[in-house]
């Protein structure tokens, strides 16, 4: 995943802090809070097997995040993450797990090894 743009929330503009707040918001499934982190020129691109998406305004950002992190997911959690910084570029590696609610299947785990979020 690649995110570019400015940070809109005035409490902090340090890229590392913003990405940590993003991870916390996703873990809590607080999509309103996650979308509030994006500035007006933000662009979010998702590239995963079988599904790609691009969003560039608040409603589209909300829907994209809902489809990827919330829809048909029960017991969703961020099991761990690591941030690597180089200036304003932040690389995010995180491990996510959830149960697919639409399949009524037992808990399935997913490791998302190299998701990259870049703020410019």
C-alpha distances in whole Angstrom, upper triangle without the diagonal:
4,7,10,13,16,17,19,21,24,24,22,20,19,16,16,18,15,13,15,16,13,13,17,16,14,16,19,17,18,16,19,18,15,15,18,16,14,17,18,17,13,10,7,6,4,6,8,12,14,12,9,9,10,11,14,16,17,18,15,13,15,15,11,11,14,14,11,12,16,18,20,19,22,22,18,18,16,18,17,14,15,14,15,16,17,19,16,13,12,10,9,11,12,14,14,17,19,21,21,24,24,25,28,27,27,24,21,19,15,14,10,11,9,5,5,6,9,12,15
4,7,10,13,14,17,19,22,23,20,18,17,14,15,17,14,12,15,16,13,14,18,17,15,18,21,19,19,17,19,18,15,14,17,14,13,14,16,14,10,8,6,5,7,8,11,15,17,14,11,11,10,11,12,15,16,18,15,13,15,16,13,13,16,16,14,15,19,20,23,22,25,25,21,21,18,21,19,16,16,14,14,15,15,16,14,11,10,9,10,12,14,17,17,20,22,25,25,27,27,29,31,30,30,27,25,22,19,17,14,14,11,7,5,5,6,9,11
4,7,10,11,13,15,18,19,17,15,15,12,13,15,12,10,14,14,11,13,16,15,14,18,20,18,18,15,17,16,12,12,14,11,9,11,12,10,7,6,4,6,9,11,14,18,19,16,14,12,10,10,10,12,13,16,13,11,14,15,12,12,16,16,14,15,19,21,24,23,25,25,22,21,19,21,20,17,17,15,15,15,15,16,12,10,10,11,11,14,15,18,18,22,23,26,26,28,28,30,32,32,32,29,27,24,21,20,16,16,14,10,8,5,5,6,9
4,7,9,12,15,17,19,17,14,14,11,14,15,12,12,16,16,13,16,19,18,17,21,22,21,20,18,18,17,14,13,14,11,9,9,11,8,5,5,7,9,12,14,18,21,23,19,16,14,11,11,10,12,14,17,15,12,16,17,15,15,19,20,18,19,22,24,27,26,29,29,25,24,22,25,23,20,19,16,16,15,15,14,11,10,11,12,14,17,19,22,22,25,27,30,29,31,32,34,36,35,36,33,30,28,25,23,20,20,16,13,10,7,5,5,6
4,7,9,12,14,17,15,12,13,11,14,15,12,13,16,16,14,17,19,18,18,22,23,22,20,18,17,16,14,12,12,10,7,6,8,5,4,6,9,12,15,18,21,25,26,22,19,17,13,12,10,11,13,16,15,13,16,18,16,16,20,21,20,21,23,25,29,28,30,31,27,26,24,27,25,22,21,18,18,17,17,15,11,11,13,15,16,20,21,24,24,28,29,32,32,33,34,36,38,38,38,35,33,31,28,26,23,23,20,17,14,10,8,6,5
4,6,9,11,13,12,9,11,10,13,13,10,12,15,15,14,17,19,18,19,22,23,22,20,18,17,15,14,12,11,9,7,5,7,7,6,10,12,15,18,21,24,28,29,26,22,20,17,15,12,13,13,17,17,14,17,20,19,18,21,23,22,22,25,27,30,29,31,31,28,27,24,27,25,22,22,19,19,17,17,15,11,12,13,16,17,21,22,26,26,29,30,33,33,35,36,38,40,39,39,36,35,32,30,28,25,25,22,19,16,12,10,7,6
4,6,8,10,8,6,9,8,11,11,8,10,13,12,11,15,16,15,17,20,20,19,17,16,15,12,11,10,9,6,5,5,9,9,8,12,13,16,19,22,25,28,29,26,23,21,18,16,14,13,13,17,17,14,16,19,18,17,20,22,21,21,23,26,29,28,30,29,26,25,22,25,24,21,20,18,19,17,17,15,12,13,14,16,17,20,21,24,24,27,29,32,32,33,35,37,38,38,38,35,33,31,29,27,24,25,22,19,16,13,11,8,9
4,6,9,9,8,12,12,14,13,10,13,15,13,13,16,17,15,17,20,20,19,16,15,13,11,11,10,7,6,6,4,8,10,10,13,15,18,21,24,27,30,31,28,25,22,19,16,14,13,12,15,16,14,15,19,19,17,20,23,22,22,23,26,29,28,30,30,26,26,24,27,26,23,23,21,22,20,21,19,15,17,17,20,20,23,24,26,26,29,30,33,33,33,35,37,38,39,39,36,35,33,30,29,26,27,25,22,19,16,15,12,12
4,6,7,7,11,12,14,11,9,12,13,11,11,15,15,13,16,19,18,18,15,14,12,10,10,10,7,5,8,8,11,13,13,16,17,20,22,26,28,32,32,29,27,24,21,19,17,15,13,17,18,15,16,20,20,18,20,23,23,21,23,26,29,28,29,28,25,24,22,26,24,22,22,20,22,20,22,20,16,18,18,20,20,23,23,26,25,28,29,32,32,33,34,37,38,38,38,35,34,32,30,29,26,27,26,22,20,17,16,13,15
4,6,7,10,12,14,12,10,14,15,13,14,18,17,16,19,21,21,21,18,18,16,13,14,14,10,9,11,11,13,16,15,19,20,24,26,29,31,35,36,33,30,27,25,22,20,19,17,20,22,19,20,24,24,22,24,27,26,25,26,29,33,31,32,31,28,27,25,28,26,24,24,21,23,21,22,20,17,19,19,22,22,25,26,28,28,31,32,35,36,36,38,41,41,42,41,38,37,35,33,32,29,30,28,25,23,19,18,15,16
4,7,9,12,13,10,9,13,13,11,13,16,15,15,18,20,19,20,17,18,16,13,14,15,12,10,13,13,17,19,18,21,22,25,27,30,32,35,37,33,31,29,27,24,22,21,19,22,24,21,21,25,25,22,24,28,27,25,26,29,32,30,31,30,27,25,23,26,24,22,22,20,22,20,22,20,17,19,19,22,21,24,24,27,27,30,31,34,35,36,38,40,41,41,40,37,36,34,32,31,29,29,28,25,23,19,19,16,18
4,6,8,10,7,7,11,11,10,12,15,15,15,18,20,20,21,18,18,17,14,14,15,12,10,12,13,16,18,17,20,20,23,25,28,30,33,35,32,30,27,25,23,22,21,20,23,24,20,21,25,24,22,24,27,26,24,26,29,32,30,31,30,27,25,22,25,23,20,20,17,18,16,18,16,13,16,15,18,18,22,22,25,26,29,30,33,35,36,38,40,40,40,39,36,35,33,31,29,27,27,25,22,20,17,16,13,15
4,6,9,7,7,10,12,11,12,15,16,16,18,21,21,22,19,19,18,15,14,15,13,10,11,11,15,15,14,17,18,21,23,26,28,32,33,30,28,26,23,21,19,19,19,22,23,19,21,24,23,21,24,27,25,24,26,29,33,31,32,31,27,26,23,25,23,20,19,16,17,14,15,13,10,13,13,16,17,21,22,25,26,29,30,34,35,36,38,40,41,41,40,36,35,33,30,28,26,26,23,21,18,15,13,10,11
4,6,5,6,9,10,11,12,15,15,16,19,20,21,22,20,20,20,17,16,17,15,12,13,14,17,17,16,18,19,21,23,25,27,31,33,30,28,26,24,23,21,22,21,25,24,21,23,26,24,22,25,28,26,24,27,30,33,31,32,30,27,25,22,24,21,18,16,13,14,11,12,10,8,11,11,14,15,18,20,23,24,28,30,33,35,36,38,40,41,40,39,35,34,31,29,27,24,24,21,19,16,13,12,10,11
4,5,5,6,9,10,10,12,14,15,16,18,20,20,19,19,19,16,14,15,15,11,12,13,16,16,14,15,15,18,19,22,24,27,30,27,25,23,21,20,19,20,19,23,22,19,20,23,21,19,23,25,22,22,24,27,30,28,30,28,25,23,19,21,19,15,14,10,11,9,10,9,6,8,7,10,11,15,17,20,21,25,27,31,32,34,35,37,38,37,36,33,31,28,26,24,21,20,18,15,13,10,8,7,9
4,5,5,6,9,10,11,12,14,15,17,18,20,19,19,20,16,15,17,16,12,14,16,19,19,17,18,17,19,20,22,24,27,30,27,25,24,23,22,21,22,22,25,24,20,22,24,22,20,23,25,22,21,24,27,30,27,28,26,23,20,17,19,16,12,11,8,9,7,10,10,8,9,7,9,10,13,14,18,19,23,25,29,31,32,35,36,37,36,34,31,29,26,24,21,19,18,16,15,13,10,10,10,12
4,6,5,6,9,10,10,12,14,15,16,18,17,17,17,14,13,15,14,11,13,15,19,19,17,19,18,21,21,24,25,29,31,28,27,25,24,22,22,22,21,24,23,20,21,24,22,19,22,25,22,21,23,26,29,27,27,26,22,20,17,19,16,14,13,10,12,11,14,13,11,12,10,13,12,15,16,19,20,23,25,29,30,32,34,36,36,36,34,31,30,27,25,23,21,20,19,17,15,13,13,12,14
4,5,5,6,9,10,10,12,14,15,16,14,14,14,11,10,12,11,7,9,12,15,16,13,15,15,18,19,21,23,27,28,26,24,22,20,19,18,18,17,20,20,16,17,20,19,16,19,22,20,18,20,24,27,25,26,24,21,19,16,19,17,14,14,11,13,12,15,14,11,12,10,12,12,15,15,18,19,22,24,27,29,30,32,34,35,34,33,30,29,26,24,22,20,20,18,15,14,10,11,9,12
4,5,5,6,9,10,10,12,14,15,14,14,15,12,10,12,12,9,11,14,17,17,14,15,13,16,16,19,20,23,25,23,21,20,19,18,18,18,17,20,19,16,17,19,17,15,18,20,17,16,19,22,24,22,23,22,19,16,13,16,14,11,11,8,11,11,14,14,11,10,8,9,8,11,12,15,16,19,21,25,26,28,30,31,32,31,30,27,25,23,20,18,16,16,14,12,10,8,9,9,13
4,5,5,6,9,10,11,12,14,13,14,16,12,11,14,14,11,13,16,20,20,17,18,17,19,19,21,22,25,27,25,24,22,22,21,21,21,20,22,22,18,18,21,19,16,19,21,18,16,19,22,24,22,22,21,17,15,12,14,12,9,10,8,12,12,15,16,14,13,10,11,9,12,11,14,15,18,20,24,25,27,30,31,31,31,29,26,25,22,20,18,16,17,16,14,13,11,13,13,16
4,5,5,6,9,10,10,12,11,12,12,9,8,11,11,8,11,15,18,19,16,18,16,19,19,22,23,26,28,25,24,22,21,19,20,19,17,20,20,16,16,19,18,15,17,20,18,15,17,21,23,21,22,20,17,15,13,15,14,12,13,12,15,15,18,18,16,16,13,14,12,15,14,16,16,19,20,24,25,26,29,31,31,31,29,26,25,23,21,20,18,19,18,16,15,13,14,14,17
4,5,5,6,9,10,10,9,9,11,8,6,9,10,7,10,13,16,17,14,15,13,15,15,18,19,23,24,21,20,18,18,16,17,17,15,17,17,13,13,16,14,11,14,16,14,12,14,18,21,18,20,19,15,13,11,15,13,12,13,12,15,15,18,18,15,15,12,13,11,13,12,14,14,17,18,21,23,24,26,28,29,28,27,24,23,21,19,18,16,17,16,13,13,10,12,12,16
4,5,5,6,9,10,10,11,13,11,8,12,13,11,13,17,20,20,17,17,15,16,16,18,18,22,23,21,20,19,19,18,19,20,18,19,19,15,15,17,16,12,14,16,14,11,14,17,19,17,17,16,13,10,8,11,10,8,10,10,14,15,19,19,17,16,13,12,9,10,9,11,11,14,15,19,20,22,24,26,26,26,25,21,20,18,16,15,13,14,14,12,12,11,14,14,18
4,6,5,6,8,8,10,12,10,9,12,13,12,15,18,21,22,19,20,18,20,19,22,22,25,26,24,23,22,22,21,21,21,19,20,20,17,16,18,17,14,15,18,16,13,14,18,20,17,17,15,12,10,8,11,11,11,13,13,17,18,21,22,19,19,16,16,13,14,12,13,12,15,16,19,21,22,25,27,27,26,25,21,21,19,18,17,16,18,18,16,16,14,17,17,21
4,5,5,6,5,7,9,6,6,9,10,10,13,16,19,20,17,18,16,18,18,21,21,24,25,22,22,20,20,18,19,18,15,17,17,14,12,15,15,11,12,15,14,11,12,15,18,16,16,15,12,11,10,14,14,13,16,16,19,20,23,23,20,20,17,17,14,16,14,15,13,15,16,19,20,21,23,25,26,26,25,22,21,20,19,18,17,19,19,16,17,15,17,17,20
4,5,5,6,7,10,9,7,10,12,12,14,17,20,21,17,17,15,16,15,18,17,20,21,19,19,17,18,17,18,18,16,16,16,13,11,13,12,9,10,12,10,7,9,13,15,12,13,13,9,8,8,12,12,12,15,15,19,20,23,24,21,20,17,16,13,14,11,12,10,12,13,16,17,18,20,22,23,22,22,19,18,16,15,15,14,16,16,14,15,14,17,17,21
4,5,8,10,13,11,10,14,15,15,17,21,24,24,21,21,18,19,18,20,19,22,23,21,21,20,21,20,22,22,19,20,20,16,15,17,16,12,12,15,13,9,10,14,15,12,12,10,7,6,5,9,10,11,14,16,19,21,24,25,23,22,18,18,14,14,11,11,9,10,11,14,16,17,20,22,22,21,20,17,17,15,14,14,14,16,17,15,17,16,19,20,24
4,5,8,11,10,10,13,14,15,17,21,23,25,22,22,20,21,20,23,22,25,25,23,23,22,23,21,23,22,19,19,20,17,14,16,16,13,12,15,14,10,10,14,16,13,12,11,9,8,9,12,14,15,18,19,22,24,27,28,25,24,21,21,17,18,15,15,12,13,13,16,17,17,20,23,22,22,21,18,19,18,17,18,18,20,21,19,20,19,22,22,25
4,6,9,9,8,11,13,14,16,20,22,23,20,20,17,19,18,20,20,23,23,20,21,19,20,18,20,19,16,16,16,14,11,13,13,9,9,12,11,8,7,11,13,11,11,11,8,9,10,14,15,16,19,20,23,25,28,28,25,24,21,21,18,18,15,15,12,13,12,15,15,16,18,20,20,21,21,18,18,17,17,18,17,20,21,18,19,18,21,21,25
4,6,5,6,9,10,11,14,17,19,21,18,19,17,19,19,22,22,25,25,22,22,20,20,18,19,17,14,14,15,13,10,13,13,10,10,13,13,10,10,13,16,14,15,14,12,12,13,17,18,18,20,20,24,25,28,28,24,24,21,22,19,20,17,18,16,17,16,18,19,19,21,24,24,25,24,22,22,21,20,21,20,22,22,19,20,18,21,20,23
4,5,5,6,8,10,11,15,16,18,15,16,14,16,16,20,20,23,23,20,19,17,16,14,15,14,10,11,12,9,6,9,10,7,7,11,11,9,9,12,15,14,15,16,13,14,15,18,19,19,21,21,24,24,27,27,24,23,21,21,18,20,18,19,16,18,17,19,19,19,21,24,24,25,25,23,22,22,20,21,19,22,22,18,19,17,19,19,22
4,5,5,6,9,11,13,15,17,15,16,15,18,19,22,23,26,26,23,22,19,18,15,15,13,9,10,12,10,7,11,12,10,10,14,15,13,13,15,18,18,19,19,17,18,18,21,22,21,23,23,26,26,28,27,24,24,22,23,21,23,21,22,20,21,21,23,23,22,24,27,27,28,29,26,26,25,24,25,23,25,24,21,21,18,20,19,22
4,6,5,7,10,12,15,17,15,17,16,19,19,23,24,27,27,24,23,20,19,16,16,14,11,13,14,11,10,13,14,11,12,16,16,14,14,17,20,19,20,20,17,17,16,20,20,19,21,20,23,23,25,25,21,21,20,21,19,21,19,21,19,21,21,23,24,24,26,29,29,30,29,27,26,25,24,24,22,24,23,20,20,17,18,17,20
4,5,5,8,11,14,15,12,14,12,15,15,19,20,23,24,21,19,17,16,13,14,13,10,12,13,9,8,12,12,9,11,14,13,11,13,16,19,18,19,19,16,15,14,18,18,17,18,17,20,20,23,22,19,18,17,17,15,17,16,18,17,19,19,22,22,23,24,27,28,28,28,25,24,23,21,21,19,21,20,16,16,13,15,14,17
4,5,6,9,11,12,10,11,11,14,15,19,20,24,24,20,19,16,14,11,11,9,6,9,10,6,6,10,10,9,11,14,14,13,14,16,20,19,21,21,18,18,18,21,21,20,21,20,22,22,24,23,20,19,18,19,18,20,19,21,19,21,21,24,24,24,25,28,29,30,30,28,27,25,23,23,21,23,21,18,17,14,15,14,17
4,5,8,10,13,11,13,13,17,18,22,24,27,28,24,22,19,17,14,13,11,8,11,13,10,10,13,14,12,14,17,17,16,17,20,23,22,24,24,21,21,20,23,23,21,22,21,23,22,24,23,19,20,19,20,19,22,21,23,22,24,24,27,27,27,29,32,32,33,33,30,30,28,26,26,24,25,24,20,19,16,16,14,16
4,7,10,12,10,12,12,16,17,21,23,26,27,24,21,19,17,14,13,12,10,13,14,11,11,15,15,13,15,18,17,16,18,21,24,23,24,24,21,20,18,22,21,19,19,17,19,18,20,19,15,16,15,17,16,19,19,21,21,23,24,27,27,28,30,32,33,33,33,30,29,27,25,24,22,23,21,18,16,13,13,11,13
4,7,8,6,9,9,13,15,19,21,25,26,22,19,16,14,11,9,9,8,12,12,9,11,14,13,12,15,18,17,17,19,21,24,24,26,26,23,22,20,24,23,20,21,19,20,19,20,19,15,15,15,17,17,20,20,23,22,25,25,28,28,29,30,33,34,34,34,31,30,28,26,25,22,23,21,17,15,12,12,10,11
4,6,5,9,11,15,18,21,24,28,28,24,22,18,15,12,10,9,9,13,13,11,13,16,16,16,18,21,20,20,22,24,28,27,29,30,26,26,24,27,26,24,24,21,22,20,21,19,15,16,17,19,19,23,23,26,26,28,29,32,31,32,33,36,37,38,38,35,34,32,29,28,25,26,24,20,18,14,13,10,11
4,6,9,12,15,18,22,25,28,28,25,21,18,15,12,8,7,8,12,12,11,14,16,16,17,19,21,21,22,23,25,29,29,31,32,28,28,27,30,29,27,27,24,25,23,24,22,18,19,20,22,22,25,26,29,28,31,31,33,33,33,34,37,38,39,40,37,36,34,31,31,27,28,26,22,20,17,15,13,13
4,7,10,13,17,20,23,26,27,23,20,17,13,11,7,8,10,13,13,12,15,17,16,17,20,21,21,22,24,26,29,29,32,32,29,29,27,30,29,26,26,23,24,22,22,20,16,17,18,20,21,24,25,28,28,31,31,34,33,34,34,37,39,39,40,37,35,34,31,30,26,27,24,21,18,15,13,11,10
4,7,10,13,17,20,23,24,20,17,14,11,8,6,7,9,12,11,9,12,15,13,14,17,18,18,19,21,23,26,26,28,29,25,25,23,27,25,23,23,20,21,19,20,19,15,15,15,17,17,21,21,24,24,27,27,30,29,31,31,34,36,36,36,33,32,30,27,26,22,23,20,17,15,11,11,9,9
4,7,10,13,16,20,20,17,13,10,7,6,5,8,10,12,10,9,12,13,11,13,16,16,16,17,20,21,24,24,27,28,25,24,23,26,25,22,22,20,21,20,20,20,16,15,15,16,17,19,20,23,23,25,26,29,28,29,29,31,34,34,34,32,30,28,25,24,20,21,18,15,13,11,10,10,10
4,7,10,13,16,17,14,11,8,6,5,6,9,11,12,9,7,11,12,9,10,13,13,12,14,17,18,21,21,24,25,21,21,20,23,22,19,20,18,19,19,20,20,17,15,14,14,14,17,17,20,19,22,22,25,24,26,26,28,30,30,31,28,26,24,21,20,17,18,15,12,11,9,10,10,12
4,7,10,13,14,11,7,6,5,7,9,12,14,15,11,10,13,13,9,11,14,13,12,14,17,18,21,21,24,25,21,22,20,23,22,20,20,19,19,20,20,21,18,16,15,14,14,16,17,19,18,21,22,24,23,25,25,27,29,29,30,27,25,23,20,19,15,16,14,11,10,10,11,13,14
4,6,10,11,8,5,5,6,9,12,15,16,16,13,11,13,13,9,10,13,11,9,12,15,16,18,18,21,22,19,19,18,20,20,18,19,18,19,20,21,23,20,17,16,14,14,14,15,16,16,18,19,21,20,22,22,23,26,25,26,24,21,19,16,16,12,14,12,9,10,10,13,15,17
4,7,9,7,5,7,9,12,15,18,19,19,16,15,17,16,12,13,16,13,11,14,17,18,19,19,22,23,20,20,19,21,21,19,20,19,20,21,22,24,22,18,17,15,14,15,15,16,16,18,19,21,20,23,23,23,26,25,26,24,21,19,15,15,12,13,11,9,10,12,14,17,19
4,6,6,6,9,12,15,18,21,21,21,18,16,18,16,13,13,15,13,10,13,16,16,17,17,20,21,18,19,18,19,20,18,19,20,21,23,24,26,24,21,19,16,15,14,14,15,14,16,17,18,17,20,20,20,23,22,23,21,17,16,12,12,10,11,11,10,12,14,17,20,22
4,6,8,11,15,18,21,24,24,24,20,20,21,19,15,16,18,15,12,15,18,17,18,18,21,22,20,21,20,21,22,21,22,23,24,26,27,30,28,24,23,20,18,17,17,17,16,17,18,19,17,20,19,19,22,21,22,20,17,16,13,13,12,13,13,13,16,18,21,24,26
4,7,10,14,17,21,23,24,23,19,19,20,17,15,16,17,13,12,15,17,16,16,17,21,23,20,22,22,23,24,24,25,26,27,29,30,32,30,27,25,23,21,20,20,19,18,18,18,19,16,19,18,18,21,20,22,21,18,18,15,16,15,17,17,16,18,20,23,26,28
4,7,10,13,17,19,20,19,15,15,16,14,11,13,14,10,9,13,15,14,15,16,20,22,19,21,21,23,23,23,24,24,26,27,29,30,28,25,23,21,20,19,19,19,17,18,18,19,16,19,18,18,22,21,23,22,19,18,15,16,14,17,16,14,17,18,20,23,25
4,7,10,14,17,18,17,13,13,15,13,10,12,14,11,10,14,16,16,17,18,22,24,21,22,21,24,24,22,23,23,24,25,26,28,25,22,21,19,18,19,19,19,18,20,20,21,19,21,21,22,25,25,26,24,21,21,17,18,15,17,16,13,15,15,18,20,22
4,7,10,13,14,14,10,10,12,10,7,10,12,10,10,13,15,15,17,18,22,24,21,22,21,24,24,23,24,23,24,25,26,27,24,21,20,19,18,19,19,20,19,21,21,22,20,22,21,23,26,26,27,26,23,22,19,19,17,19,17,14,15,15,16,18,20
4,7,10,12,12,8,8,11,10,8,10,13,12,12,15,17,17,20,21,24,26,23,23,22,26,25,23,24,23,24,24,25,25,22,20,19,19,18,20,20,22,21,23,23,25,23,25,24,26,29,29,30,28,26,25,22,22,19,20,18,15,15,14,15,16,17
4,6,8,9,5,5,9,9,7,9,12,12,12,15,16,17,20,21,24,26,22,23,22,26,26,24,24,23,24,24,25,25,21,20,20,20,19,21,21,23,22,24,24,26,24,25,25,27,30,30,31,29,27,26,23,23,20,22,20,16,16,14,15,15,16
4,7,9,7,7,10,11,10,12,15,15,16,17,19,20,23,24,27,28,25,26,25,28,27,25,26,24,25,24,25,24,20,19,20,20,20,23,23,25,24,27,27,29,27,28,28,31,33,34,35,32,31,29,26,26,23,24,22,18,17,15,15,14,14
4,6,5,6,9,10,10,12,14,15,16,18,19,20,23,24,27,28,25,26,25,29,28,26,27,25,27,26,27,26,22,22,22,23,22,25,25,27,25,27,27,29,28,28,28,31,33,34,35,33,32,30,28,28,25,27,24,21,20,17,17,16,16
4,5,5,6,9,10,10,12,14,15,16,17,18,21,22,24,26,23,23,23,27,27,25,26,25,27,26,27,26,23,22,22,23,22,24,24,26,24,26,25,27,26,26,27,30,31,32,33,31,30,29,27,27,24,26,25,21,20,17,18,17,18
4,5,5,6,9,10,10,12,14,15,15,16,19,20,23,25,22,24,24,27,28,27,28,27,29,29,30,30,26,25,24,25,24,26,25,26,24,25,24,26,24,24,24,27,29,30,32,30,29,29,27,27,25,27,26,22,22,19,21,20,21
4,5,5,6,8,10,10,12,14,15,15,18,19,22,24,21,23,23,26,27,25,27,26,27,27,29,28,25,24,23,23,22,24,23,24,22,24,23,25,23,23,23,26,28,29,31,29,27,27,24,25,22,25,23,20,19,17,19,18,20
4,6,5,6,8,10,11,12,13,14,18,18,21,22,19,20,20,23,23,22,23,22,24,24,25,25,22,20,19,20,18,20,20,21,20,22,21,23,22,23,23,26,28,28,29,27,26,25,22,23,20,22,20,17,16,14,16,15,17
4,6,5,6,9,10,10,10,12,15,16,18,20,17,18,19,22,23,22,24,23,26,26,28,28,24,23,22,22,20,21,20,21,19,20,19,21,20,20,21,24,25,26,27,25,24,24,22,23,20,23,22,18,19,17,18,18,20
4,5,5,6,9,10,10,10,13,15,17,20,17,19,20,23,24,23,26,25,27,28,30,30,27,25,24,23,21,22,21,22,19,20,19,20,18,18,18,21,23,24,26,24,23,23,21,22,20,23,22,19,20,18,20,20,23
4,5,5,6,8,10,10,13,14,17,19,16,18,18,21,22,21,23,22,25,25,27,27,24,22,21,20,18,19,18,19,17,18,18,19,18,18,18,21,23,24,25,23,21,21,19,19,17,20,19,15,16,15,17,18,20
4,5,5,6,7,9,12,12,15,16,13,14,14,18,19,18,20,20,22,23,26,26,23,21,19,18,16,17,16,16,14,16,15,17,16,17,18,20,22,22,23,21,20,19,17,17,15,18,17,14,15,14,17,17,20
4,6,5,5,6,10,10,13,15,12,14,15,19,20,20,23,23,26,27,29,30,26,25,23,22,19,20,18,18,15,15,14,15,14,14,15,18,19,20,21,19,19,18,17,19,17,20,20,17,19,17,20,21,24
4,6,6,5,8,10,13,15,13,15,16,20,21,21,23,24,26,28,30,31,28,26,24,22,20,20,18,18,15,15,14,15,13,13,13,16,18,19,20,19,17,17,16,18,16,19,19,17,18,18,21,22,25
4,6,7,9,9,13,14,11,13,13,17,18,17,20,21,23,25,27,28,25,23,21,19,16,16,14,14,12,12,12,13,12,14,14,16,18,18,19,17,15,15,13,14,12,16,16,13,15,15,19,20,23
4,6,9,7,10,11,8,10,10,14,15,15,18,19,22,24,27,28,25,23,20,19,16,15,13,13,9,10,9,12,11,13,14,16,17,17,18,15,14,13,12,13,12,16,16,14,16,16,19,20,24
4,6,5,8,10,8,10,12,16,18,18,22,23,26,27,30,31,28,26,24,22,19,19,16,15,12,12,10,11,10,10,12,15,15,16,17,15,15,15,14,16,16,19,20,17,20,19,22,23,27
4,5,9,12,10,14,16,19,21,22,25,26,29,30,33,34,31,29,27,25,22,22,19,18,14,14,11,11,9,9,9,12,14,15,17,15,15,16,15,18,17,21,22,19,22,22,25,26,29
4,7,10,10,14,16,19,21,23,26,27,30,32,35,36,34,31,29,27,24,23,20,18,14,13,9,8,6,5,6,9,10,11,13,12,12,14,14,17,18,21,23,21,24,24,27,29,32
4,7,6,10,13,15,18,19,23,25,28,30,33,34,32,30,27,25,21,20,17,15,11,9,6,6,5,5,8,10,10,11,12,10,10,11,12,15,15,19,21,19,22,22,26,28,31
4,5,9,13,14,18,20,24,26,29,31,35,36,34,32,28,27,23,22,18,16,12,9,6,5,6,6,9,11,10,10,10,9,10,12,13,16,17,21,23,22,24,25,28,30,33
4,6,10,11,15,18,21,24,27,30,33,35,33,31,27,25,22,20,16,14,10,8,5,6,9,9,13,14,12,12,11,8,10,11,12,15,17,20,22,21,24,24,28,29,33
4,7,9,12,15,18,20,24,26,30,31,29,27,24,22,18,17,13,11,7,6,4,7,9,10,14,15,14,14,13,10,10,10,10,12,13,17,19,17,20,20,24,25,29
4,6,9,11,15,17,21,23,27,29,27,25,21,19,16,14,11,9,6,5,6,10,12,14,17,18,18,17,15,11,11,10,10,11,12,15,17,16,19,19,22,24,28
4,6,7,11,14,17,20,23,25,23,21,18,16,12,11,7,6,5,7,9,13,15,17,20,21,21,19,18,14,13,11,10,10,10,12,14,13,16,16,19,21,25
4,7,11,14,17,20,24,26,25,23,19,17,13,11,8,5,6,7,10,14,16,19,22,22,22,20,17,14,13,10,10,9,11,12,15,15,17,18,22,23,27
4,7,10,14,17,21,23,22,20,16,14,11,8,6,5,8,10,13,17,20,22,25,25,25,23,21,17,16,13,12,10,10,11,13,13,15,16,19,21,25
4,7,10,13,17,19,18,16,12,10,7,5,4,6,9,12,16,19,21,24,27,27,27,25,24,20,18,15,13,10,10,9,10,10,12,13,16,18,21
4,7,10,14,16,16,14,10,8,6,5,6,9,12,16,19,23,25,28,30,30,31,29,27,23,22,18,16,13,11,10,10,10,11,12,14,16,20
4,6,10,12,12,10,7,6,5,7,9,12,15,18,22,25,27,30,32,33,33,32,30,26,24,21,18,15,13,12,11,10,9,10,11,13,16
4,7,10,10,8,6,5,7,8,11,15,18,22,25,28,30,33,35,35,36,34,33,29,27,24,21,18,15,13,11,11,10,10,11,13,16
4,6,7,6,5,6,9,12,15,18,21,25,28,31,33,35,37,38,39,37,36,32,30,27,24,21,18,16,14,13,11,10,10,11,13
4,6,5,6,8,12,14,18,21,24,28,31,34,35,38,40,41,42,40,39,36,33,30,27,24,21,18,16,15,12,12,10,11,12
4,6,8,11,14,17,20,24,26,30,33,36,37,40,41,42,44,42,41,38,36,32,29,26,23,21,19,18,14,13,10,10,10
4,6,10,13,16,19,23,24,28,31,34,35,37,39,40,42,40,40,36,34,31,28,25,22,21,18,16,12,10,8,6,7
4,7,10,13,16,20,22,26,28,32,32,35,36,37,39,38,37,34,31,28,25,22,19,17,14,13,9,8,5,6,7
4,6,10,13,16,18,22,25,28,29,32,34,35,36,35,34,30,28,25,22,19,16,14,12,10,7,6,5,7,10
4,7,10,14,16,20,23,26,27,30,31,32,34,32,31,27,25,22,19,16,12,11,8,7,5,6,7,10,13
4,6,10,12,16,19,23,24,26,28,29,30,29,27,24,22,18,15,13,10,9,7,6,5,6,9,12,15
4,7,10,14,17,20,22,25,27,27,28,26,25,21,19,15,12,9,7,5,5,6,7,10,13,15,19
4,6,10,13,17,19,22,24,24,25,23,22,18,16,12,10,7,6,6,7,7,10,11,15,17,21
4,7,11,14,16,19,21,21,22,20,18,14,12,9,7,5,5,7,10,10,13,15,18,21,25
4,7,11,13,15,18,18,19,17,15,12,10,7,6,6,7,9,12,11,15,16,20,22,26
4,7,10,13,15,15,15,13,12,8,7,4,5,7,9,12,15,15,18,19,23,25,29
4,6,9,12,12,12,10,9,6,6,6,8,10,12,16,18,17,21,22,25,27,31
4,6,9,9,8,7,6,4,5,8,10,13,15,19,21,20,24,25,29,31,34
4,6,6,7,6,8,7,7,10,11,15,16,20,22,21,24,25,29,31,34
4,6,5,7,9,9,10,13,15,18,19,23,25,24,27,28,31,33,36
4,6,8,11,12,12,15,16,20,21,25,26,25,28,29,32,34,37
4,5,9,11,11,14,16,19,21,24,26,26,29,30,34,36,39
4,7,9,11,14,17,20,22,26,28,27,31,32,35,37,41
4,7,8,12,14,18,20,23,26,26,29,31,34,37,40
4,6,10,13,16,19,22,25,25,29,30,34,36,40
4,7,10,13,16,19,22,22,26,27,31,33,37
4,7,10,13,16,19,19,23,25,29,31,35
4,7,10,13,16,16,20,22,26,28,32
4,6,9,12,13,17,19,22,25,29
4,6,9,10,14,17,20,23,27
4,6,7,10,13,17,20,23
4,6,10,13,16,19,22
4,6,10,13,16,19
4,7,10,13,16
4,6,10,13
4,7,10
4,6
4
